[in-house]
Structures are given as structure tokens and as C-alpha cells.
Amino acid sequence: MRLSIVIPVFNEAATLEELLARVIAAPVGMDKQIVIVDDASSDGTRELYPKLKARWPQEDLVVRLQTKNKGKGAALREGFRLAAGDIILIQDADLEYNPEDYAYLLKPIVEGKADVVYGSRFRGGAARRVDRFWHMVGNRIVTVLSNMFTNLHLSDMETCYKVFRREVLEGMTLRCNRFDFEPEFTAKISKRNRQGRHWRVYEVGISYAGRSRDEGKKISFFDGFPALWAIIRYRFFD
């Protein structure tokens, strides 16, 4: 089996090299392809790619440079198009999510139990940085509403860590360009596939080191409104 790790990047010059070192070091028990989609970074991130390729020439590292900033969802769609693995894993380019958790995320799929795995920041005993209260409340509200419309029982729908078999994407048309990708993807994996069966969804606890807006966090309170619309839209109208 082969794992494709898709990393959307926008203005992460301060963290990208360290993140990539962690991704490469993470033991997964299979070959890795790393797909980076740079969403028109303007902070010097783009100047790093020749250096990164020179540092790890042995790695299967694919870099795609978007000519225009389109958002996380659009970057992920391009990354999925370039992914060649049997399993696809989404990884943010900051250091909030720890690649050491890959083994936990992959285990239900490798063992044949799951088709999709979510890495939850709110389950299990893994270490996590204390987050801002209202950010947590907003996350919980969006997750509960998503659960009501999808009939899934997730604790963290908005998590970055979503891992899935390649065939999950077959027949799925993803449309959202920004952070509303999360509820759109969740709504679509909750429905029956073309063969008439539901995907098996698992959730595992992960560690988390959330950052603040001052430290470069990009999602905000206002991103909650497109997420709420996506929950409704992709349950009934797509």
C-alpha cells in the first residue's frame, strides 16, 4: 500500500520545513508520497521549495504552485488530483497537528475496519494545548449541527486530520474552495456510495498544539457561517 499526504500551504514560511521533517520521519509502514499545493503564498514560502527538494532528494515530493489564492478546499482538490496513493491523508502546513499520530490514524484502515478516519482533538488522552474557549464552542456547535444533518456521531468534524481510502473520492464532486470543505466532505461521506453502501467512519484521539491568530491561525469566527450553509446545502441540495 502507498500513502499520499496532501498538504495545502498558504504563507507558512516559518513552519513548513519543520513540518515536512516531521512528516518524513513519521513511521507509517508503507511508501509515502507527499503532495504540497501552495495556494499563492506571498511570505517567502515559495522560495523554500528548491531547498526542501535538495534536502530530501530521495522523497517522493510533489509541489504544485497555484497562480492565484483560491482557499484550502481548492488546494485540497488539486492535491487529491495529484495523489497516487491507496490511502490519502490531509495534513496542515503549520505545527498544530503532529505526524507522530499517523500510526493511530492509519490503523483502522490498514486493519480493514474503516474507510474514513477522523483525528479528534476532543477524544482520548493525548496531550493538547488549551484552546480559546469561544473557538472551542464554535467548533462544537458546527460539529453538533453537522451530526444532526449527517447522522454521524463525530466529536470533531472540523479537524484537519481526515484519512480515507482512495475510492472514497470516486464519484464525489467537491465544490467548496475554503474552510467549508470540512462540512462538505463530511456530508458527502455520510451518504451511500455508488454501490449503495455507507462508508465505515472511525474516529481516533490525536494530540493538538493549536495556535492563536497572532501566531498565524487563519480560520476565524466568520468562517463558521459558510460552514453552516455547507452543512445544509450538501445534505439536501447536492
TAFENLIN-V217970 format. One record per backbone hydrogen bond with DSSP energy under -1.0 kcal/mol. NH is the residue of the N-H (numbers start at 0). CO is the residue of the C=O. E is the energy in kcal/mol with one decimal. If there is no record, write none. Layout:
nh->(NH & NH)
co->(CO & CO)
e->(E & E)
This chain:
nh->(2 & 3 & 4 & 5 & 6 & 8 & 15 & 18 & 19 & 20 & 21 & 22 & 23 & 24 & 25 & 30 & 32 & 33 & 34 & 35 & 36 & 37 & 38 & 39 & 47 & 51 & 52 & 53 & 54 & 55 & 58 & 60 & 61 & 63 & 65 & 73 & 74 & 75 & 76 & 77 & 78 & 79 & 80 & 81 & 82 & 85 & 86 & 87 & 88 & 89 & 90 & 100 & 101 & 104 & 105 & 106 & 109 & 110 & 111 & 112 & 113 & 114 & 115 & 116 & 117 & 118 & 119 & 128 & 135 & 136 & 137 & 138 & 139 & 140 & 141 & 142 & 143 & 144 & 145 & 146 & 147 & 148 & 149 & 150 & 158 & 161 & 162 & 163 & 164 & 165 & 167 & 168 & 171 & 180 & 181 & 183 & 184 & 185 & 186 & 187 & 188 & 192 & 195 & 201 & 203 & 205 & 207 & 208 & 215 & 216 & 222 & 223 & 226 & 227 & 228 & 229 & 230 & 231 & 232 & 233 & 235 & 236)
co->(30 & 86 & 32 & 88 & 34 & 36 & 11 & 14 & 15 & 16 & 17 & 18 & 19 & 20 & 21 & 0 & 2 & 59 & 4 & 61 & 6 & 63 & 8 & 37 & 44 & 47 & 48 & 49 & 50 & 51 & 55 & 58 & 33 & 35 & 37 & 176 & 70 & 71 & 72 & 73 & 74 & 75 & 76 & 77 & 78 & 1 & 1 & 163 & 3 & 161 & 5 & 97 & 98 & 100 & 101 & 102 & 105 & 106 & 108 & 107 & 107 & 199 & 199 & 162 & 201 & 160 & 203 & 207 & 131 & 132 & 133 & 134 & 135 & 136 & 137 & 138 & 139 & 140 & 141 & 142 & 143 & 144 & 145 & 146 & 155 & 159 & 116 & 87 & 114 & 85 & 164 & 165 & 168 & 177 & 178 & 179 & 180 & 181 & 182 & 183 & 184 & 196 & 192 & 115 & 117 & 119 & 126 & 95 & 212 & 211 & 219 & 220 & 222 & 223 & 224 & 225 & 226 & 227 & 228 & 229 & 231 & 232)
e->(-3.0 & -3.0 & -3.2 & -2.8 & -3.3 & -2.7 & -2.4 & -2.7 & -2.7 & -2.1 & -1.9 & -2.4 & -2.5 & -1.8 & -1.3 & -1.0 & -3.0 & -3.0 & -3.0 & -3.3 & -2.2 & -2.7 & -3.5 & -1.4 & -1.9 & -2.4 & -2.5 & -1.8 & -2.1 & -1.9 & -1.4 & -1.7 & -3.2 & -2.9 & -3.0 & -1.7 & -2.1 & -2.6 & -2.1 & -1.8 & -2.2 & -3.0 & -1.8 & -1.4 & -1.1 & -1.7 & -1.9 & -2.8 & -2.7 & -1.7 & -2.6 & -2.3 & -2.0 & -2.0 & -2.7 & -1.6 & -2.9 & -2.4 & -1.6 & -2.3 & -1.8 & -2.9 & -2.3 & -3.1 & -2.5 & -2.7 & -3.0 & -3.0 & -2.0 & -2.4 & -2.5 & -2.2 & -2.5 & -2.5 & -2.3 & -2.4 & -2.7 & -2.4 & -2.3 & -2.5 & -2.2 & -1.6 & -2.2 & -2.4 & -1.1 & -1.1 & -2.7 & -2.3 & -2.2 & -2.7 & -1.8 & -1.6 & -2.2 & -1.5 & -1.5 & -1.7 & -3.1 & -2.1 & -2.5 & -2.1 & -2.2 & -2.7 & -2.0 & -2.8 & -2.5 & -2.3 & -1.7 & -2.3 & -1.4 & -2.4 & -1.2 & -1.7 & -1.3 & -2.1 & -2.0 & -2.4 & -2.0 & -1.5 & -3.3 & -2.4 & -1.8 & -3.0)
